[in-house]
Amino acid sequence: MAEKGIYCLILKTGGAVLDVGALGEVTFPAGYYVYVGSALGPGGLARVQRHIRVYRKTTEHRPRWHIDRLLIDRRFVFTAAVCGETTERQECMLANRIGGDTIRGFGCSDCRCSSHLFCRDSDPQQECGDALTACGCRPQVTVVTPDPDRNLVRP
């Protein structure tokens, strides 16, 4: 998966409150979350594999991006990544197509979007695929193997 592109990471939680760097303490109600990202750099969509490695970390991982905070927190389960190949800057277009309730300021420090993290009550995998198709991409889904150590129960 070395091609360049855009992607949606889908996570699920039973609810959590956690520190998200410069955003401070953020409350994440129970439900699904869609994080919209781009992979236009040298590694391309291999960035998605990096997110999976961070999620499955075998050693301590120092968070680099906002999404890392969710990936390393045991109250979040990474369920799938939906990717689309493109060499065009369409991350914000994809975020606009996903839309809806957000965690304000999350993952968008390098653009003018209000957020790149969106909240849902039900699994948004099909919705993400439809949004990527609307952006002119052919969606490719990677299902992330469940981690039995993750806990979806409220702390």
Order of alpha helices (4+ residues) and beta strands (2+ residues): beta-beta-beta-beta-alpha-alpha-beta-alpha-beta-alpha-beta
